[in-house]
Amino acid sequence: MKKFYLIILLILSGVANANDIDQLNEKLAEIETKFDICLSTKDEKICEDVVIENPILEILGNETFGKLLSSSACEIGTKCGAATARITSKTLKVSNFLLGQN
């Protein structure tokens, strides 16, 4: 009976982790969209708002998301890892745009 409960516990923890990574990926997609809008419109006000808002802090301030970012769920080759790499690149592009270094 103990093995049965252990198996159920492992299954439930895997489901919770899968839901967490899905939520993190959704949040990363939202953040990336904000940077995309800035870069496609070249609207300084929109870009300044994105930089000032610093949406990545919402992820880093979330304990569950923070743990996922430093886990195998978000390493190179994962959806999460690819999104964080693109966001990092777009952050640099936005910074250069706002500094006039197009």
BASEVEX-184058 format. One record per residue (C-alpha): x, y, z; residue in three letters; residue number from 1. Coordinates in nm, 3 decimals, decimal comma, m for minus. Layout:
N
px->X; py->Y; pz->Z; code->ALA; pos->NUM .
...
***
This chain:
102
px->0,000; py->0,000; pz->0,000; code->MET; pos->1 .
px->0,289; py->0,237; pz->0,075; code->LYS; pos->2 .
px->0,424; py->0,183; pz->m0,277; code->LYS; pos->3 .
px->0,085; py->0,274; pz->m0,420; code->PHE; pos->4 .
px->0,080; py->0,606; pz->m0,229; code->TYR; pos->5 .
px->0,437; py->0,678; pz->m0,333; code->LEU; pos->6 .
px->0,350; py->0,621; pz->m0,698; code->ILE; pos->7 .
px->0,045; py->0,848; pz->m0,670; code->ILE; pos->8 .
px->0,257; py->1,116; pz->m0,501; code->LEU; pos->9 .
px->0,520; py->1,099; pz->m0,776; code->LEU; pos->10 .
px->0,255; py->1,122; pz->m1,047; code->ILE; pos->11 .
px->0,091; py->1,422; pz->m0,881; code->LEU; pos->12 .
px->0,422; py->1,602; pz->m0,835; code->SER; pos->13 .
px->0,502; py->1,545; pz->m1,203; code->GLY; pos->14 .
px->0,167; py->1,689; pz->m1,304; code->VAL; pos->15 .
px->0,223; py->1,994; pz->m1,082; code->ALA; pos->16 .
px->0,568; py->2,047; pz->m1,233; code->ASN; pos->17 .
px->0,425; py->2,016; pz->m1,586; code->ALA; pos->18 .
px->0,158; py->2,276; pz->m1,504; code->ASN; pos->19 .
px->0,422; py->2,508; pz->m1,356; code->ASP; pos->20 .
px->0,646; py->2,489; pz->m1,663; code->ILE; pos->21 .
px->0,343; py->2,549; pz->m1,888; code->ASP; pos->22 .
px->0,258; py->2,860; pz->m1,684; code->GLN; pos->23 .
px->0,620; py->2,978; pz->m1,701; code->LEU; pos->24 .
px->0,627; py->2,928; pz->m2,078; code->ASN; pos->25 .
px->0,304; py->3,127; pz->m2,112; code->GLU; pos->26 .
px->0,448; py->3,411; pz->m1,902; code->LYS; pos->27 .
px->0,770; py->3,410; pz->m2,108; code->LEU; pos->28 .
px->0,562; py->3,430; pz->m2,427; code->ALA; pos->29 .
px->0,376; py->3,734; pz->m2,286; code->GLU; pos->30 .
px->0,704; py->3,905; pz->m2,204; code->ILE; pos->31 .
px->0,850; py->3,827; pz->m2,544; code->GLU; pos->32 .
px->0,541; py->3,975; pz->m2,711; code->THR; pos->33 .
px->0,598; py->4,303; pz->m2,525; code->LYS; pos->34 .
px->0,953; py->4,319; pz->m2,660; code->PHE; pos->35 .
px->0,832; py->4,223; pz->m3,010; code->ASP; pos->36 .
px->0,582; py->4,509; pz->m3,012; code->ILE; pos->37 .
px->0,851; py->4,753; pz->m2,906; code->CYS; pos->38 .
px->1,096; py->4,633; pz->m3,170; code->LEU; pos->39 .
px->0,842; py->4,616; pz->m3,452; code->SER; pos->40 .
px->0,693; py->4,961; pz->m3,389; code->THR; pos->41 .
px->1,019; py->5,135; pz->m3,290; code->LYS; pos->42 .
px->0,800; py->5,344; pz->m3,060; code->ASP; pos->43 .
px->1,027; py->5,490; pz->m2,792; code->GLU; pos->44 .
px->0,742; py->5,525; pz->m2,540; code->LYS; pos->45 .
px->0,642; py->5,159; pz->m2,573; code->ILE; pos->46 .
px->1,004; py->5,050; pz->m2,545; code->CYS; pos->47 .
px->1,068; py->5,272; pz->m2,243; code->GLU; pos->48 .
px->0,758; py->5,132; pz->m2,074; code->ASP; pos->49 .
px->0,879; py->4,775; pz->m2,130; code->VAL; pos->50 .
px->1,223; py->4,853; pz->m1,989; code->VAL; pos->51 .
px->1,083; py->5,041; pz->m1,689; code->ILE; pos->52 .
px->0,825; py->4,769; pz->m1,620; code->GLU; pos->53 .
px->1,106; py->4,508; pz->m1,635; code->ASN; pos->54 .
px->0,863; py->4,216; pz->m1,676; code->PRO; pos->55 .
px->1,131; py->3,953; pz->m1,615; code->ILE; pos->56 .
px->1,125; py->4,054; pz->m1,247; code->LEU; pos->57 .
px->0,775; py->3,910; pz->m1,225; code->GLU; pos->58 .
px->0,926; py->3,573; pz->m1,310; code->ILE; pos->59 .
px->1,231; py->3,607; pz->m1,089; code->LEU; pos->60 .
px->1,010; py->3,715; pz->m0,799; code->GLY; pos->61 .
px->0,800; py->3,400; pz->m0,830; code->ASN; pos->62 .
px->0,962; py->3,122; pz->m0,625; code->GLU; pos->63 .
px->0,826; py->2,842; pz->m0,844; code->THR; pos->64 .
px->0,929; py->3,011; pz->m1,169; code->PHE; pos->65 .
px->1,270; py->3,097; pz->m1,027; code->GLY; pos->66 .
px->1,334; py->2,734; pz->m0,939; code->LYS; pos->67 .
px->1,221; py->2,622; pz->m1,284; code->LEU; pos->68 .
px->1,454; py->2,870; pz->m1,454; code->LEU; pos->69 .
px->1,751; py->2,708; pz->m1,285; code->SER; pos->70 .
px->1,635; py->2,351; pz->m1,344; code->SER; pos->71 .
px->1,661; py->2,108; pz->m1,633; code->SER; pos->72 .
px->1,308; py->2,214; pz->m1,733; code->ALA; pos->73 .
px->1,453; py->2,541; pz->m1,864; code->CYS; pos->74 .
px->1,793; py->2,446; pz->m2,001; code->GLU; pos->75 .
px->1,922; py->2,477; pz->m2,356; code->ILE; pos->76 .
px->1,706; py->2,276; pz->m2,590; code->GLY; pos->77 .
px->1,381; py->2,336; pz->m2,405; code->THR; pos->78 .
px->1,096; py->2,571; pz->m2,492; code->LYS; pos->79 .
px->1,169; py->2,768; pz->m2,176; code->CYS; pos->80 .
px->1,542; py->2,788; pz->m2,249; code->GLY; pos->81 .
px->1,479; py->2,909; pz->m2,604; code->ALA; pos->82 .
px->1,235; py->3,174; pz->m2,483; code->ALA; pos->83 .
px->1,476; py->3,309; pz->m2,221; code->THR; pos->84 .
px->1,752; py->3,327; pz->m2,484; code->ALA; pos->85 .
px->1,527; py->3,521; pz->m2,722; code->ARG; pos->86 .
px->1,415; py->3,756; pz->m2,444; code->ILE; pos->87 .
px->1,777; py->3,823; pz->m2,350; code->THR; pos->88 .
px->1,861; py->3,905; pz->m2,711; code->SER; pos->89 .
px->1,557; py->4,131; pz->m2,749; code->LYS; pos->90 .
px->1,641; py->4,309; pz->m2,424; code->THR; pos->91 .
px->1,979; py->4,400; pz->m2,569; code->LEU; pos->92 .
px->1,819; py->4,516; pz->m2,895; code->LYS; pos->93 .
px->1,571; py->4,736; pz->m2,705; code->VAL; pos->94 .
px->1,852; py->4,882; pz->m2,494; code->SER; pos->95 .
px->2,055; py->4,962; pz->m2,803; code->ASN; pos->96 .
px->1,751; py->5,119; pz->m2,969; code->PHE; pos->97 .
px->1,678; py->5,339; pz->m2,670; code->LEU; pos->98 .
px->2,042; py->5,442; pz->m2,645; code->LEU; pos->99 .
px->2,038; py->5,538; pz->m3,014; code->GLY; pos->100 .
px->2,278; py->5,265; pz->m3,121; code->GLN; pos->101 .
px->2,053; py->5,108; pz->m3,384; code->ASN; pos->102 .
***
